[in-house]
Amino acid sequence: MISDADLCDNATNPYGRMLMCHMVADTIGELLEMADEIKIARRHFQPWPHPHFDLSQTYRAKAIPVESRGLFRVMRAQKARNKVDPAERTAYEIAMQASTRGRRAMQSKSP
């Protein structure tokens, strides 16, 4: 279920021929639920510098828009929650293992 906790900004960052924006949520669980609902593969989860998904303009139309300031507040709160909430940290690590970017980073750290 899409909620006010699932937010996307109005960024237009070029990526190939597409313009991308960011989607964040109050918790990793909500973020992954929203990604599932709008049919974004979990492998596109971006763990750094804050947990988010990059969305094309097509997917952006399915998410809830927010001003950049509101988005940054959610990002900072979510990052702080990862440090103190064990359940949130576990959800972050599971999502990272499922993402392409996270798997590459873990492989580069392996001996």
Backbone hydrogen bonds in HBPLUS format (Angstrom, degrees):
<---DONOR---> <-ACCEPTOR-->    atom                        ^
c    i                          cat <-CA-CA->   ^        H-A-AA   ^      H-
h    n   atom  resd res      DA  || num        DHA   H-A  angle D-A-AA Bond
n    s   type  num  typ     dist DA aas  dist angle  dist       angle   num
A0006-ASP N   A0003-SER O   3.15 MM   3  5.67 164.3  2.18 113.9 118.4     1
A0007-LEU N   A0024-VAL O   2.80 MM  17  5.38 159.1  1.84 156.7 163.1     2
A0024-VAL N   A0007-LEU O   2.81 MM  17  5.38 151.9  1.89 152.6 161.8     3
A0008-CYS N   A0064-ILE O   2.81 MM  56  5.91 142.8  1.95 155.5 154.9     4
A0066-VAL N   A0008-CYS O   2.92 MM  58  5.93 130.5  2.17 160.4 160.6     5
A0009-ASP N   A0022-HIS O   3.08 MM  13  5.75 143.0  2.22 147.7 158.8     6
A0013-ASN N   A0020-MET O   2.91 MM   7  4.95 154.5  1.97 152.9 146.3     7
A0020-MET N   A0013-ASN O   2.73 MM   7  4.95 167.4  1.75 137.3 141.6     8
A0015-TYR N   A0018-MET O   2.88 MM   3  5.24 158.9  1.92 149.7 149.6     9
A0018-MET N   A0015-TYR O   3.01 MM   3  5.24 154.6  2.08 131.4 129.1    10
A0021-CYS N   A0055-LEU O   2.80 MM  34  5.16 147.0  1.90 141.6 152.8    11
A0055-LEU N   A0021-CYS O   2.73 MM  34  5.16 161.4  1.76 138.1 144.7    12
A0023-MET N   A0053-PHE O   2.80 MM  30  5.16 148.3  1.90 152.5 159.8    13
A0053-PHE N   A0023-MET O   3.04 MM  30  5.16 150.4  2.13 140.4 149.5    14
A0031-LEU N   A0027-THR O   3.03 MM   4  6.30 155.7  2.09 146.5 153.7    15
A0032-LEU N   A0028-ILE O   2.86 MM   4  6.13 164.0  1.89 159.5 162.5    16
A0033-GLU N   A0029-GLY O   2.93 MM   4  6.07 153.1  2.00 144.3 152.5    17
A0034-MET N   A0030-GLU O   2.93 MM   4  6.10 158.5  1.98 147.0 152.2    18
A0035-ALA N   A0031-LEU O   2.98 MM   4  6.23 157.3  2.03 145.5 152.2    19
A0036-ASP N   A0032-LEU O   2.91 MM   4  6.15 156.9  1.96 146.4 152.4    20
A0037-GLU N   A0033-GLU O   2.92 MM   4  6.17 154.2  1.98 145.1 152.7    21
A0038-ILE N   A0034-MET O   2.95 MM   4  6.25 157.4  2.00 156.4 160.6    22
A0040-ILE N   A0035-ALA O   2.76 MM   5  4.95 173.8  1.77 146.6 148.6    23
A0039-LYS N   A0036-ASP O   3.17 MM   3  4.87 155.1  2.24  96.6 103.2    24
A0044-HIS N   A0041-ALA O   3.04 MM   3  5.89 169.1  2.06 123.5 127.0    25
A0045-PHE N   A0042-ARG O   3.07 MM   3  5.49 163.6  2.09 118.9 119.7    26
A0100-THR N   A0043-ARG O   2.91 MM  57  5.18 164.6  1.93 131.6 131.1    27
A0046-GLN N   A0052-HIS O   2.73 MM   6  5.23 162.3  1.76 179.9 173.5    28
A0052-HIS N   A0046-GLN O   2.99 MM   6  5.23 150.0  2.09 141.7 151.1    29
A0060-ARG N   A0056-SER O   2.88 MM   4  6.12 152.8  1.96 152.0 161.2    30
A0061-ALA N   A0057-GLN O   3.27 MM   4  6.41 145.0  2.40 139.8 145.0    31
A0062-LYS N   A0059-TYR O   2.88 MM   3  5.32 149.6  1.97 111.3 120.9    32
A0063-ALA N   A0060-ARG O   3.07 MM   3  5.23 152.1  2.15 106.9 115.3    33
A0071-LEU N   A0067-GLU O   3.17 MM   4  6.49 155.2  2.23 151.2 158.7    34
A0072-PHE N   A0068-SER O   2.89 MM   4  6.17 159.2  1.93 158.2 163.0    35
A0073-ARG N   A0069-ARG O   3.07 MM   4  6.32 151.8  2.16 145.8 153.2    36
A0074-VAL N   A0070-GLY O   3.16 MM   4  6.42 159.2  2.20 145.7 150.5    37
A0075-MET N   A0071-LEU O   2.93 MM   4  6.21 159.0  1.97 150.8 157.1    38
A0076-ARG N   A0072-PHE O   2.93 MM   4  6.11 165.8  1.95 151.6 154.3    39
A0077-ALA N   A0073-ARG O   3.04 MM   4  6.19 166.0  2.06 150.1 154.1    40
A0078-GLN N   A0074-VAL O   2.86 MM   4  5.97 157.5  1.91 150.5 157.2    41
A0079-LYS N   A0075-MET O   2.93 MM   4  6.11 158.9  1.97 150.0 155.5    42
A0080-ALA N   A0076-ARG O   3.01 MM   4  6.20 157.9  2.06 148.1 154.0    43
A0081-ARG N   A0077-ALA O   2.93 MM   4  6.11 151.9  2.01 144.5 152.5    44
A0082-ASN N   A0078-GLN O   3.08 MM   4  6.36 145.4  2.20 144.0 152.3    45
A0083-LYS N   A0080-ALA O   3.10 MM   3  5.37 135.4  2.31 101.8 113.4    46
A0084-VAL N   A0081-ARG O   3.22 MM   3  5.40 133.3  2.45 100.6 112.1    47
A0085-ASP N   A0081-ARG O   2.89 MM   4  5.61 155.5  1.95 160.8 163.4    48
A0089-ARG N   A0085-ASP O   2.95 MM   4  6.23 156.4  2.01 155.7 163.3    49
A0090-THR N   A0086-PRO O   2.93 MM   4  6.14 155.6  1.99 147.5 153.7    50
A0091-ALA N   A0087-ALA O   3.00 MM   4  6.24 159.6  2.05 145.3 150.6    51
A0092-TYR N   A0088-GLU O   2.92 MM   4  6.15 152.0  2.00 144.8 152.7    52
A0093-GLU N   A0089-ARG O   2.95 MM   4  6.24 159.3  2.00 149.6 154.4    53
A0094-ILE N   A0090-THR O   2.97 MM   4  6.24 157.6  2.02 152.2 158.1    54
A0095-ALA N   A0091-ALA O   2.97 MM   4  6.14 162.5  2.00 147.5 152.5    55
A0096-MET N   A0092-TYR O   2.85 MM   4  6.03 151.8  1.93 147.4 156.1    56
A0097-GLN N   A0093-GLU O   3.05 MM   4  6.26 152.3  2.13 142.9 149.1    57
A0098-ALA N   A0094-ILE O   3.21 MM   4  6.50 140.2  2.38 140.7 151.0    58
A0098-ALA N   A0095-ALA O   3.17 MM   3  5.14 127.0  2.47  93.4 107.1    59
A0099-SER N   A0095-ALA O   3.13 MM   4  6.34 123.8  2.46 138.9 153.1    60
A0099-SER N   A0096-MET O   3.15 MM   3  5.15 142.1  2.30  96.9 107.8    61
A0103-ARG N   A0099-SER O   3.03 MM   4  6.18 162.1  2.06 149.3 153.8    62
A0104-ARG N   A0100-THR O   3.09 MM   4  6.28 160.8  2.12 149.6 154.5    63
A0105-ALA N   A0101-ARG O   3.16 MM   4  6.38 156.1  2.22 143.2 149.2    64
A0106-MET N   A0102-GLY O   3.02 MM   4  6.27 157.3  2.07 149.6 155.7    65
A0107-GLN N   A0103-ARG O   2.93 MM   4  6.13 153.3  2.00 149.7 156.9    66
A0108-SER N   A0104-ARG O   3.05 MM   4  6.26 150.2  2.15 145.5 152.9    67
A0109-LYS N   A0106-MET O   3.28 MM   3  5.25 137.4  2.47  93.9 105.3    68
A0110-SER N   A0107-GLN O   3.27 MM   3  5.25 142.8  2.42  96.1 106.3    69
